[in-house]
Amino acid sequence: MFSLEARRASTQASHASAGVKMARDEPDEDGAVAGATPMMAQYLSLKRQADGCLLFYRMGDFYELFFDDARIAAACLDIALTARGEHDGEKVPMCGVPVHAADAYLARLIRAGNRVAIAEQVESPAEAKKRGGKSLVRRDIVRIVTAGTLTEESLLDARSANWLAAACPAGGEIGLAWADISTGQFCVTSVAEAALEAELARIGAAELVSPEDWDGAPVDAARRARADFDSIRAEAQLKQLFGVATLDGFGRFGRADLAAAGGLIAYLEAVGRGSIPHLAPPQKIEPQDVMAIDPATRESLEIARSSAGARGGSLLDCIDRTVTGGGARLLGTDLSAPLTRRETIEERLDFVAWFERDPLLRERVRDTLKRLPDVERALGRVAAGRGGPRDLAQLRAGLEGAAELKRSLQAMADRPSLLDDTLGRFGAHGTLTDLLSRALVAEPPVDSAAGGFIAQGYDAALDELRSTAGDGRRAIAALEARYRETTGIQALKIRHNNVLGFHIEVPARHADALMKEGSGFTHRQTLAGVVRFNAADLHEQALRVTQAGDHAIAAEAAHFEELCGQVIVEAAAISQTATALARIDVAAALAERAAEGGWTRPLMTDEPLFDVKGGRHPVVEQALKRDRQPFVANDCRLEEASRLWLVTGPNMGGKSTFLRQNALIAILAQAGGFVPADSARIGIVDRLFSRVGASDNLAQGRSTFMVEMVETAAILAQATPRSFVILDEVGRGTSTYDGLAIAWAVLEAIHDMSRSRCLFATHYHELTRLAERLDALSLHHVRAREWKGDLVFLHELADGPADRSYGLAVAKLAGLPPQVVARAREVLKRLEAGRQASGGLAAGLDELPLFAAQVKVEDDDRDALRERIAAIQPDAVTPREALDLIYELKRLAADDCRH
């Protein structure tokens, strides 16, 4: 980071002139601070109001932080920690960031888990002076910045929603409410306590709040007063907020729903310093309407984030072909919550199919959408009072484009029902867009403070002020020319700055002529190399320009407030239009992805069936395509007679990929998208479970095996006949006998108790015996072959169990030292011999010599079959010897297959 010291010189000087001497005592009960300067008394008063946030205290061109706030910020931002004044005989820690670059620093502080209160100057120094004496400029906390309440473009990911959530127990359930204030979306639901973790994982909130007295609250939740979560108060507040006498028009809300919604709104009100941002009416989400996916499964399948925590490499990243920010956010929401109602899924699939069938239409619609700005986010900033003229221009362009797209799509024949419903959500914004078109220039600035965004001809009085200011500037330019002529100083210039206003500037060598009495010029300032002056006629013209300019800016500010007010009046309708645009973008994007990958429309059914032909893993296939390698497709047919597949085969053979690809196909289908397969017929999945791979959870004191068992226990407790389960290597984290026993019992439980559709991959070949007694168990394996001493993975699924595990071949392929591979082969021979002799797995090990690092690989890792064939002299073999040789070679080949 760059040093801020040089750029803070003027600010530090102002601190010194204000008598910045830190308080030596803590504030008393009335908030006064003994021995504190007025500035520090003000700072400490604001710090108490900051509710535990870091306090950005505005001083000149910097936001300053003091005491522990400074230590935290300096460490997080990697900036210098300085000291100013004293407190209890010690220097007071202090650091700061420049106001013009504050957003970048805020982003880093928020990502690190901090909350920041912004204290701004709410009056000018001139206004402070009017109050008499050396009155301190008033400051107030104008905003609290938290992870869940961001609206600025620079602090948000345009392609991801930014949810703030509230959770609260009430009436035996856990209420959940979540909102994205950058777009106004607002949802509520209630779930059983056991399902809370899964629901929170689905939402993926940036920030969570909960009652302070709730022992079961998630550990990362911000605690708030219980009174904020009062359901009766919340119901009244919601009615008032949305201007209705009853909430029935929005859905049926229970006490838990209302309590959580109340907590959310109370938090927004606290953070907004009494104001609540624009929110759409609450949407009630019924848990049974979406596929239940627990956090471990989401992580395992890398739905929205890869194992590294990034978007890249995830399923969402693989399928996202949206061209708008709103579409990208909606696709993420759809993928995180696949539907369980077949009719709704089919509506989405019809919409995608309509675009998929017509590439020209799809391209035309996507080109139109690509040109549109992010209407949702622009509306969010305006409604939150943080918008600027450019946001109004984005709304103008977005709403005009939406109207054009609506007319285009309404002219199309054979429209799917979801498109008609979507088009019906477009608002009629002609009056507003006309107003914005007349009022705004073509490309307004981001900030309204300097003016220049109201179009010529919109306000005659404003045009007159601008004309006056323009005439004044021309008059000033004429004065400059006259001064040069009368003084003979060609280097004379009339300049302007915020301190002196308009003034005359000449090189120092010419200053003496203007210093003479009667010259008509008044000395103002001497700098290195130049001297500055004023003149009566310049002052007169400057006053005219300044007054006209100030009045023009004030007029533009008033127009800006009026335009924002008109936008807010139509906020609900604009929000609906933005959501409709996003839905069209998602459907067209899924069609684009389907056409690009040769994906097919899944046939949805209520039967407990999962029949996929030529299925592929979308993420792996995409990665292989970049490397110009083909993906080997595989079939999967789970039905009542074979709803449980036991899959065996070597590591790296493709078992985990096969398991995961079928789970992802189920997610894609129920999210309303086409799937990477030749064909797919899928029975609705109510719950999806994946236990593929595990790691230690040291924070909760759980080993890898404990994590595996906890996840397996959850599956057995929650899976139903409509669920889809994928399990890989259950029991591998403990002893062979324990692991085999657990895997055996789990396999039986899924077959007899859960009766779910399940893919169960294992290395325990003993489990294949269960096919004799479990009617719905079907045996399959991934194929592999050894060729010239190397193992070749075919990645093909075949019927029946694997003939062996190829463990030693995989170890050799992985680069295990040859001595170790040779030793392992020797141990394996002894184990198998002992098992055949006594039935005991460990038999035959007692007489095994100790491991010797000097094992000769040439002797112990040789290929006996090849060597024997190489030693044959065909011309010297008799018929009888040839027959004996065949039997010998068959025996060697059989031994090689076993090893």
BELMO-V222287 format. One record per pair of residues at least 4 apart in sequence whose ideal C-beta (glycine too) atoms are under 6 Angstrom apart, sorted by the first residue. I is the first residue (numbers start at 1). J is the second residue. D is the distance in whole Angstrom. If there is no record, write none. Layout:
BEGIN
i:I j:J d:D
i:I j:J d:D
END
This chain:
BEGIN
i:1 j:78 d:5
i:1 j:79 d:5
i:4 j:8 d:5
i:8 j:12 d:5
i:8 j:62 d:6
i:11 j:59 d:6
i:11 j:60 d:4
i:11 j:61 d:6
i:11 j:62 d:5
i:14 j:60 d:5
i:15 j:20 d:4
i:18 j:39 d:6
i:19 j:37 d:5
i:20 j:39 d:6
i:20 j:85 d:6
i:21 j:37 d:5
i:21 j:85 d:5
i:22 j:40 d:5
i:22 j:85 d:4
i:22 j:86 d:6
i:22 j:87 d:5
i:22 j:92 d:4
i:23 j:33 d:4
i:23 j:36 d:3
i:23 j:40 d:5
i:24 j:35 d:4
i:25 j:34 d:4
i:25 j:35 d:5
i:27 j:31 d:5
i:27 j:33 d:5
i:27 j:44 d:5
i:28 j:32 d:5
i:31 j:45 d:6
i:33 j:41 d:5
i:33 j:44 d:6
i:36 j:40 d:4
i:36 j:41 d:4
i:38 j:136 d:5
i:39 j:136 d:6
i:42 j:136 d:6
i:43 j:57 d:6
i:46 j:119 d:5
i:46 j:141 d:6
i:47 j:55 d:5
i:49 j:141 d:6
i:50 j:55 d:5
i:50 j:117 d:4
i:53 j:115 d:4
i:53 j:116 d:6
i:53 j:117 d:4
i:53 j:144 d:6
i:54 j:69 d:5
i:54 j:114 d:5
i:54 j:116 d:5
i:55 j:69 d:6
i:55 j:117 d:5
i:56 j:63 d:4
i:56 j:116 d:6
i:56 j:118 d:5
i:57 j:64 d:5
i:57 j:119 d:5
i:58 j:63 d:6
i:58 j:119 d:6
i:58 j:120 d:5
i:58 j:121 d:5
i:59 j:64 d:5
i:61 j:99 d:5
i:62 j:96 d:4
i:62 j:98 d:6
i:63 j:96 d:6
i:63 j:97 d:5
i:63 j:102 d:6
i:64 j:96 d:4
i:65 j:69 d:4
i:65 j:70 d:4
i:65 j:73 d:5
i:65 j:95 d:6
i:66 j:70 d:5
i:66 j:92 d:6
i:66 j:94 d:5
i:67 j:93 d:6
i:70 j:74 d:6
i:70 j:93 d:4
i:70 j:94 d:5
i:70 j:95 d:5
i:71 j:93 d:5
i:73 j:77 d:6
i:73 j:95 d:6
i:74 j:79 d:5
i:74 j:81 d:4
i:74 j:95 d:4
i:76 j:109 d:6
i:76 j:112 d:5
i:77 j:105 d:6
i:77 j:108 d:6
i:79 j:95 d:6
i:81 j:93 d:6
i:81 j:95 d:5
i:82 j:94 d:5
i:83 j:91 d:3
i:83 j:93 d:6
i:84 j:92 d:6
i:84 j:94 d:5
i:85 j:92 d:5
i:87 j:92 d:5
i:97 j:102 d:6
i:97 j:105 d:4
i:102 j:106 d:6
i:103 j:154 d:4
i:106 j:145 d:6
i:107 j:155 d:5
i:109 j:114 d:4
i:109 j:116 d:6
i:110 j:147 d:5
i:115 j:146 d:5
i:116 j:145 d:5
i:117 j:141 d:5
i:117 j:144 d:5
i:118 j:142 d:6
i:118 j:143 d:5
i:119 j:139 d:5
i:119 j:141 d:5
i:120 j:142 d:5
i:121 j:137 d:5
i:121 j:139 d:5
i:122 j:138 d:5
i:122 j:140 d:5
i:123 j:127 d:4
i:123 j:128 d:6
i:123 j:137 d:6
i:123 j:138 d:5
i:125 j:137 d:6
i:128 j:135 d:5
i:128 j:137 d:5
i:131 j:135 d:4
i:144 j:271 d:4
i:146 j:207 d:6
i:147 j:206 d:4
i:147 j:207 d:4
i:148 j:164 d:3
i:148 j:206 d:5
i:148 j:207 d:3
i:149 j:181 d:6
i:149 j:271 d:5
i:150 j:155 d:5
i:150 j:156 d:5
i:150 j:162 d:6
i:151 j:182 d:5
i:151 j:380 d:5
i:151 j:381 d:5
i:151 j:384 d:5
i:151 j:386 d:5
i:156 j:162 d:6
i:158 j:325 d:4
i:159 j:325 d:6
i:159 j:328 d:4
i:161 j:180 d:5
i:161 j:329 d:5
i:162 j:180 d:5
i:162 j:182 d:6
i:162 j:206 d:5
i:163 j:178 d:5
i:163 j:180 d:6
i:163 j:203 d:6
i:163 j:205 d:4
i:164 j:179 d:6
i:164 j:207 d:5
i:165 j:178 d:4
i:165 j:203 d:6
i:165 j:205 d:4
i:165 j:208 d:5
i:166 j:177 d:5
i:166 j:209 d:5
i:166 j:260 d:5
i:166 j:263 d:4
i:166 j:264 d:4
i:167 j:174 d:6
i:167 j:176 d:5
i:167 j:210 d:5
i:168 j:175 d:5
i:168 j:211 d:6
i:168 j:229 d:4
i:168 j:259 d:4
i:168 j:260 d:5
i:168 j:263 d:5
i:169 j:174 d:5
i:170 j:175 d:6
i:170 j:255 d:5
i:170 j:256 d:4
i:170 j:259 d:4
i:171 j:255 d:5
i:171 j:256 d:5
i:173 j:190 d:4
i:173 j:256 d:4
i:174 j:191 d:6
i:174 j:193 d:6
i:174 j:196 d:5
i:175 j:190 d:5
i:175 j:256 d:3
i:175 j:257 d:5
i:175 j:259 d:5
i:175 j:260 d:3
i:176 j:189 d:5
i:176 j:199 d:6
i:176 j:260 d:5
i:177 j:188 d:5
i:177 j:260 d:4
i:177 j:261 d:4
i:177 j:264 d:4
i:178 j:187 d:6
i:178 j:203 d:5
i:178 j:205 d:6
i:179 j:186 d:4
i:179 j:279 d:6
i:180 j:185 d:5
i:181 j:277 d:4
i:182 j:377 d:5
i:182 j:380 d:4
i:183 j:376 d:4
i:183 j:380 d:5
i:184 j:278 d:5
i:184 j:279 d:5
i:184 j:280 d:5
i:184 j:575 d:5
i:186 j:279 d:5
i:186 j:280 d:5
i:186 j:282 d:5
i:187 j:283 d:5
i:187 j:285 d:5
i:188 j:257 d:4
i:188 j:261 d:5
i:188 j:282 d:5
i:188 j:284 d:6
i:189 j:285 d:4
i:190 j:254 d:6
i:190 j:256 d:4
i:190 j:257 d:5
i:191 j:195 d:4
i:191 j:196 d:6
i:191 j:199 d:5
i:191 j:287 d:5
i:195 j:199 d:6
i:197 j:295 d:6
i:198 j:294 d:5
i:201 j:295 d:4
i:201 j:298 d:5
i:202 j:336 d:5
i:202 j:337 d:6
i:208 j:221 d:4
i:209 j:222 d:5
i:209 j:224 d:5
i:209 j:263 d:6
i:209 j:267 d:5
i:210 j:214 d:5
i:210 j:217 d:4
i:210 j:221 d:4
i:211 j:226 d:5
i:211 j:229 d:5
i:212 j:223 d:4
i:213 j:226 d:5
i:217 j:221 d:5
i:224 j:228 d:5
i:228 j:263 d:5
i:228 j:266 d:4
i:229 j:259 d:5
i:229 j:262 d:6
i:229 j:263 d:4
i:231 j:255 d:4
i:231 j:258 d:4
i:231 j:259 d:4
i:233 j:262 d:6
i:234 j:258 d:5
i:234 j:261 d:5
i:234 j:262 d:3
i:235 j:258 d:5
i:237 j:265 d:6
i:238 j:247 d:6
i:239 j:244 d:5
i:242 j:281 d:5
i:247 j:253 d:6
i:250 j:281 d:5
i:250 j:282 d:6
i:251 j:284 d:3
i:253 j:257 d:4
i:253 j:258 d:5
i:268 j:272 d:6
i:268 j:276 d:5
i:269 j:276 d:5
i:277 j:383 d:6
i:277 j:384 d:4
i:278 j:383 d:3
i:278 j:571 d:5
i:280 j:575 d:5
i:289 j:340 d:6
i:289 j:341 d:6
i:290 j:337 d:4
i:291 j:338 d:4
i:291 j:340 d:6
i:291 j:670 d:6
i:291 j:685 d:6
i:291 j:688 d:6
i:292 j:687 d:4
i:293 j:297 d:5
i:293 j:298 d:6
i:293 j:688 d:5
i:296 j:711 d:5
i:297 j:688 d:6
i:297 j:689 d:6
i:297 j:690 d:4
i:298 j:303 d:5
i:300 j:690 d:4
i:300 j:692 d:5
i:301 j:663 d:6
i:301 j:690 d:5
i:302 j:306 d:5
i:302 j:314 d:5
i:303 j:315 d:5
i:304 j:314 d:6
i:304 j:316 d:5
i:305 j:309 d:6
i:305 j:314 d:5
i:306 j:310 d:5
i:306 j:313 d:3
i:306 j:314 d:5
i:311 j:317 d:5
i:312 j:317 d:5
i:315 j:664 d:6
i:316 j:320 d:6
i:316 j:332 d:6
i:316 j:335 d:5
i:318 j:618 d:5
i:318 j:619 d:5
i:318 j:622 d:5
i:319 j:593 d:5
i:320 j:331 d:6
i:321 j:589 d:4
i:321 j:592 d:4
i:321 j:593 d:5
i:322 j:327 d:4
i:322 j:328 d:5
i:322 j:331 d:6
i:322 j:585 d:5
i:322 j:589 d:4
i:323 j:366 d:5
i:323 j:369 d:5
i:323 j:370 d:4
i:324 j:369 d:5
i:324 j:585 d:5
i:325 j:374 d:4
i:326 j:376 d:5
i:326 j:578 d:6
i:326 j:582 d:4
i:327 j:582 d:5
i:327 j:585 d:3
i:327 j:586 d:5
i:330 j:582 d:4
i:330 j:586 d:5
i:331 j:586 d:5
i:334 j:671 d:5
i:335 j:671 d:5
i:338 j:667 d:5
i:338 j:670 d:4
i:338 j:671 d:5
i:339 j:344 d:5
i:339 j:345 d:5
i:339 j:670 d:5
i:340 j:684 d:6
i:340 j:686 d:6
i:342 j:604 d:5
i:342 j:684 d:6
i:345 j:604 d:5
i:345 j:670 d:6
i:345 j:672 d:6
i:347 j:417 d:6
i:347 j:418 d:4
i:348 j:672 d:3
i:349 j:601 d:6
i:349 j:672 d:6
i:350 j:416 d:4
i:351 j:416 d:5
i:351 j:418 d:4
i:351 j:419 d:6
i:351 j:587 d:4
i:352 j:356 d:6
i:352 j:587 d:5
i:352 j:590 d:5
i:352 j:591 d:5
i:353 j:601 d:6
i:354 j:416 d:5
i:355 j:362 d:5
i:355 j:587 d:6
i:355 j:588 d:5
i:355 j:591 d:4
i:356 j:591 d:4
i:356 j:594 d:5
i:356 j:595 d:6
i:362 j:588 d:5
i:362 j:591 d:6
i:365 j:588 d:5
i:366 j:588 d:5
i:368 j:405 d:5
i:369 j:585 d:5
i:372 j:398 d:5
i:372 j:401 d:4
i:373 j:394 d:4
i:373 j:397 d:6
i:373 j:398 d:5
i:375 j:398 d:4
i:375 j:578 d:4
i:376 j:578 d:4
i:378 j:391 d:4
i:378 j:394 d:4
i:378 j:395 d:5
i:379 j:383 d:6
i:379 j:574 d:5
i:381 j:386 d:5
i:381 j:387 d:4
i:381 j:391 d:5
i:382 j:387 d:4
i:382 j:391 d:5
i:382 j:564 d:5
i:382 j:567 d:5
i:383 j:568 d:6
i:383 j:571 d:6
i:387 j:391 d:4
i:388 j:446 d:5
i:388 j:447 d:5
i:388 j:448 d:5
i:389 j:444 d:3
i:389 j:445 d:6
i:389 j:448 d:5
i:389 j:453 d:4
i:390 j:444 d:5
i:390 j:446 d:5
i:392 j:436 d:6
i:392 j:563 d:6
i:393 j:440 d:5
i:393 j:444 d:5
i:394 j:398 d:6
i:396 j:433 d:6
i:396 j:436 d:4
i:399 j:429 d:4
i:399 j:433 d:5
i:400 j:433 d:5
i:402 j:426 d:6
i:402 j:577 d:5
i:402 j:581 d:6
i:406 j:423 d:6
i:406 j:426 d:5
i:415 j:419 d:5
i:415 j:420 d:6
i:422 j:580 d:5
i:422 j:583 d:5
i:425 j:576 d:5
i:425 j:580 d:4
i:426 j:577 d:5
i:426 j:580 d:5
i:427 j:573 d:3
i:427 j:576 d:6
i:427 j:577 d:5
i:429 j:433 d:5
i:432 j:570 d:6
i:435 j:439 d:6
i:436 j:440 d:6
i:438 j:458 d:6
i:439 j:458 d:5
i:439 j:563 d:6
i:440 j:444 d:5
i:440 j:455 d:6
i:441 j:453 d:6
i:441 j:455 d:5
i:444 j:453 d:4
i:445 j:453 d:6
i:448 j:560 d:5
i:451 j:553 d:4
i:451 j:556 d:4
i:454 j:458 d:6
i:454 j:556 d:5
i:454 j:559 d:5
i:462 j:552 d:6
i:462 j:555 d:5
i:465 j:548 d:5
i:465 j:551 d:5
i:465 j:552 d:4
i:466 j:552 d:6
i:468 j:548 d:4
i:469 j:545 d:5
i:469 j:548 d:4
i:469 j:549 d:5
i:472 j:541 d:5
i:472 j:544 d:5
i:472 j:545 d:4
i:473 j:545 d:6
i:475 j:541 d:5
i:476 j:494 d:6
i:476 j:541 d:5
i:479 j:538 d:6
i:480 j:494 d:4
i:483 j:487 d:6
i:483 j:492 d:5
i:484 j:490 d:6
i:484 j:492 d:5
i:489 j:506 d:5
i:489 j:510 d:5
i:491 j:507 d:5
i:492 j:506 d:5
i:493 j:505 d:5
i:494 j:504 d:6
i:495 j:505 d:5
i:496 j:502 d:5
i:501 j:542 d:6
i:502 j:542 d:4
i:503 j:524 d:6
i:503 j:532 d:5
i:503 j:534 d:6
i:504 j:533 d:4
i:505 j:530 d:5
i:505 j:532 d:5
i:506 j:510 d:5
i:506 j:511 d:6
i:506 j:531 d:6
i:508 j:529 d:6
i:508 j:531 d:6
i:511 j:515 d:6
i:511 j:531 d:4
i:514 j:519 d:5
i:514 j:521 d:4
i:514 j:533 d:5
i:520 j:535 d:6
i:521 j:533 d:4
i:521 j:535 d:5
i:522 j:534 d:5
i:523 j:533 d:6
i:524 j:532 d:5
i:524 j:533 d:6
i:524 j:534 d:5
i:525 j:532 d:4
i:526 j:531 d:5
i:534 j:539 d:6
i:538 j:542 d:6
i:542 j:546 d:6
i:570 j:574 d:5
i:585 j:589 d:6
i:590 j:673 d:4
i:594 j:599 d:4
i:594 j:674 d:4
i:597 j:676 d:6
i:599 j:674 d:4
i:599 j:675 d:6
i:599 j:676 d:5
i:600 j:674 d:6
i:600 j:677 d:6
i:600 j:679 d:6
i:601 j:674 d:5
i:602 j:669 d:4
i:602 j:675 d:5
i:602 j:680 d:4
i:602 j:682 d:5
i:603 j:681 d:5
i:604 j:682 d:6
i:605 j:609 d:6
i:605 j:683 d:5
i:606 j:684 d:6
i:607 j:683 d:5
i:608 j:683 d:5
i:608 j:721 d:6
i:609 j:639 d:5
i:609 j:683 d:4
i:610 j:638 d:4
i:610 j:682 d:6
i:610 j:757 d:5
i:611 j:637 d:5
i:611 j:681 d:4
i:612 j:636 d:5
i:612 j:665 d:6
i:612 j:677 d:5
i:612 j:680 d:5
i:613 j:635 d:5
i:613 j:678 d:5
i:613 j:679 d:5
i:614 j:633 d:4
i:614 j:677 d:5
i:614 j:678 d:3
i:615 j:634 d:6
i:615 j:636 d:6
i:615 j:661 d:6
i:615 j:665 d:6
i:615 j:677 d:4
i:616 j:621 d:5
i:616 j:631 d:5
i:616 j:633 d:5
i:616 j:676 d:4
i:617 j:621 d:6
i:617 j:657 d:5
i:617 j:661 d:4
i:618 j:676 d:5
i:620 j:657 d:6
i:621 j:631 d:4
i:624 j:629 d:4
i:624 j:631 d:5
i:632 j:795 d:4
i:632 j:796 d:6
i:634 j:658 d:6
i:634 j:797 d:4
i:636 j:662 d:5
i:638 j:643 d:5
i:638 j:757 d:4
i:642 j:778 d:4
i:643 j:757 d:5
i:643 j:776 d:5
i:644 j:751 d:5
i:644 j:758 d:5
i:644 j:776 d:5
i:644 j:777 d:5
i:645 j:759 d:5
i:645 j:778 d:5
i:645 j:780 d:5
i:646 j:760 d:5
i:646 j:767 d:6
i:646 j:777 d:6
i:646 j:779 d:5
i:647 j:655 d:5
i:647 j:761 d:4
i:647 j:780 d:5
i:648 j:781 d:5
i:648 j:801 d:5
i:648 j:802 d:4
i:649 j:653 d:4
i:649 j:655 d:6
i:649 j:781 d:5
i:649 j:782 d:4
i:649 j:802 d:5
i:650 j:784 d:5
i:650 j:805 d:6
i:650 j:806 d:4
i:650 j:810 d:5
i:651 j:810 d:5
i:652 j:793 d:6
i:653 j:782 d:4
i:653 j:784 d:5
i:653 j:793 d:5
i:654 j:658 d:6
i:654 j:782 d:5
i:654 j:795 d:4
i:655 j:761 d:4
i:655 j:782 d:5
i:656 j:692 d:5
i:656 j:728 d:6
i:659 j:692 d:6
i:659 j:726 d:4
i:659 j:728 d:6
i:659 j:759 d:5
i:659 j:761 d:6
i:663 j:690 d:6
i:663 j:726 d:5
i:665 j:675 d:5
i:666 j:685 d:5
i:666 j:724 d:5
i:668 j:673 d:5
i:668 j:675 d:5
i:669 j:675 d:5
i:669 j:682 d:5
i:675 j:680 d:5
i:685 j:724 d:4
i:686 j:722 d:4
i:686 j:723 d:6
i:687 j:723 d:4
i:688 j:724 d:5
i:689 j:715 d:5
i:689 j:725 d:5
i:690 j:726 d:5
i:691 j:711 d:5
i:691 j:712 d:6
i:691 j:727 d:5
i:692 j:728 d:4
i:694 j:704 d:5
i:694 j:707 d:5
i:694 j:708 d:5
i:695 j:704 d:6
i:696 j:703 d:6
i:696 j:704 d:5
i:697 j:702 d:4
i:697 j:707 d:5
i:702 j:706 d:4
i:702 j:707 d:5
i:704 j:733 d:5
i:705 j:733 d:3
i:705 j:734 d:6
i:708 j:733 d:6
i:714 j:718 d:6
i:715 j:719 d:5
i:715 j:725 d:6
i:716 j:749 d:6
i:719 j:723 d:4
i:719 j:725 d:6
i:719 j:754 d:4
i:719 j:756 d:5
i:721 j:755 d:4
i:723 j:756 d:4
i:724 j:757 d:5
i:725 j:756 d:5
i:725 j:758 d:4
i:726 j:759 d:5
i:727 j:760 d:5
i:728 j:761 d:5
i:730 j:743 d:5
i:730 j:746 d:5
i:731 j:739 d:3
i:731 j:742 d:4
i:731 j:743 d:4
i:732 j:739 d:6
i:734 j:738 d:4
i:734 j:739 d:5
i:740 j:764 d:5
i:740 j:766 d:6
i:743 j:762 d:6
i:743 j:764 d:5
i:747 j:760 d:6
i:748 j:752 d:6
i:749 j:753 d:5
i:750 j:754 d:5
i:750 j:758 d:5
i:751 j:774 d:5
i:762 j:767 d:6
i:763 j:805 d:6
i:768 j:779 d:6
i:768 j:801 d:4
i:770 j:774 d:5
i:770 j:777 d:6
i:771 j:777 d:5
i:771 j:779 d:5
i:779 j:800 d:5
i:779 j:801 d:5
i:780 j:797 d:6
i:780 j:799 d:6
i:781 j:798 d:6
i:781 j:801 d:6
i:781 j:802 d:4
i:782 j:797 d:6
i:783 j:794 d:4
i:783 j:796 d:5
i:783 j:798 d:5
i:784 j:793 d:5
i:784 j:806 d:6
i:785 j:792 d:5
i:786 j:791 d:6
i:787 j:792 d:5
i:791 j:806 d:6
i:791 j:809 d:4
i:791 j:813 d:5
i:806 j:810 d:6
i:808 j:824 d:6
i:808 j:825 d:6
i:811 j:816 d:4
i:811 j:821 d:6
i:812 j:821 d:5
i:816 j:820 d:5
i:816 j:821 d:5
i:818 j:857 d:4
i:818 j:861 d:6
i:819 j:855 d:5
i:822 j:855 d:5
i:822 j:857 d:5
i:822 j:860 d:4
i:822 j:861 d:4
i:823 j:851 d:6
i:823 j:855 d:6
i:825 j:899 d:6
i:830 j:844 d:4
i:830 j:848 d:5
i:833 j:844 d:5
i:834 j:843 d:3
i:834 j:844 d:3
i:835 j:841 d:6
i:838 j:843 d:4
i:855 j:860 d:5
i:857 j:861 d:5
i:864 j:892 d:5
i:865 j:892 d:4
i:865 j:893 d:6
i:865 j:896 d:5
i:877 j:881 d:5
i:877 j:882 d:5
END
